[in-house]
Amino acid sequence: MAQILSPLPGTFYRSPSPGQPAYKNDGDSVAVGDVIGLIEVMKSFHEVKSEVAGSNVRFTADNEEPVMAGAPLADLD
Amino acid sequence: MLKKLLVANRGEIAVRIIRAAKDLGIRTVAVHSAADATSLHVLLADEAVNIGPPAAKKSYLNIDVIIEAAKATGCDSIHPGYGFLAENATFSDAVTAAGLVFVGPSGDAIRLMGDKVSARSAAAAAGVPVVPGSTGRVEGIDAGRHVLIDTGFPVMIKAAAGGGGRGIRIANTLAEFEQAFPQAEAEALAAFGDGGLYMEKVIGKARHIEVQVLADGTHAIHCYERECSLQRRRQKVWEEAPSRALSEELREELCSSAVALAKAVGYSGAGTVEYLYDDEANRFYFIEMNTRIQVEHPVTEAITGIDLVAEMLRIAGGEPLRIRQKDVSVRGHAIEVRINAEDPSKDFAPFPGTVGDLRIPGGPGVRFDSMLYPGYQVPPFYDSLLAKLIVHGETREAAITRLVRALSELKIDGMKTTKPLFLALAADPSVQAGDVHTRWLEGWLNDNAAKLAD
């Protein structure tokens, strides 16, 4: 099992903007470099690119959840 | 006079407002999110209320919870600061409806000035020069073509309901206009649910000059102007007062026009009328009115000796404006720089962190408005402003020399900040000569940003 960790502290978002579909849904496969969400740090937005590959992604952080740097965002098989 | 004030904000401005209130003998209540429990504004206020989770939407923007906190703590008034709910007409109305005093203008005044089209009409009606453009909403491309007679090219097409630069298109020729107009219409409709547009002449090289006003609903005065031409991505980074670009005659004309507008709309509280100033044509044009206290208000306080936040509190408490225009005079020159938690050598990447050793500049002519203390953890959830360094000197040259002295005293361990940017700007010949415009800094950064490492 692999984990995707937050590279930054801030607020985690699962979609590019409100009302748009999530970058990834639970169960999707993830390749290295895939964008899986955004982190908002001090009003600027940064894409979270996965550094690991896997299948059956399961998000452990909710949309709009405050996260610390290094916090787990999702598990992968 | 107000007796107990809730400060609906955080960071340095909450600290600033709490200080002004305490100076007037007003009791203070801070509100804070779960991420701000150890913030300086919480530590300084007489009481504090936790209003929710870190996300601003769930705390600092939650109107019901804030009004409930004010009632529960026995407050008679709410100061919104800047940002968050400061220019939210619904909030002003809700505070008033709850039987509390909103420290700022009425919801109607906020609405009038918040809508670009109605603000422009109000300014034009008060005799304030506006940028040549449409008199109101432009419905359809035929009407748009008609506006081109006044504006010429380049022309800016904006969403009437837009903000923050979204939905803006610039056309340099008729062919570009024919293409851009329908696109802007569709984009405005998609983004704001309102396809209304307005059009404005593009002023090429301009300075940003704004006039501070104080009003009590009947009387209005100005406290002279500030120049904020050094901007990055439309955010001001360095502000000064007075502007060196204006002649005495033009200064008088500019400041009087701001007073005329404030009076025409029955304005109450502190406000700022913003203008573009075209150096070459010696003309100024109204852009917008900000119905709040602004980040850069301390430069005006430095040159006039007026405590703007205290005056806001007095006016909100029902006192008539106690300063007359003839009593307002300018002494010396002041500069404010914004110390942000950003790394200027890495495209201003945000840098939340923990403050280590902290050395704050002092001495004559130096003011440091901040929420920092050693060991303070700067949360990642809000904007990056850490502190404002304000210097005052007899002349602009003396103020710049003092700025460099104060910056050299400043030390914020553990953080990357914009301090190196201001040391470099203070040493730049164009900045020293005051020879800048609103797009100057971005060009300068293209050549110099890499050298701004701490």
Interface residues (C-beta under 8 A of the other chain):
Chain A: L8 P9 G10 T11 E40 V41 M42 K43 S44 E64 P66
Chain B: A35 P53 P54 A55 A341 E342 A349 P350 P352 P380 F381 Y382 D383 S384
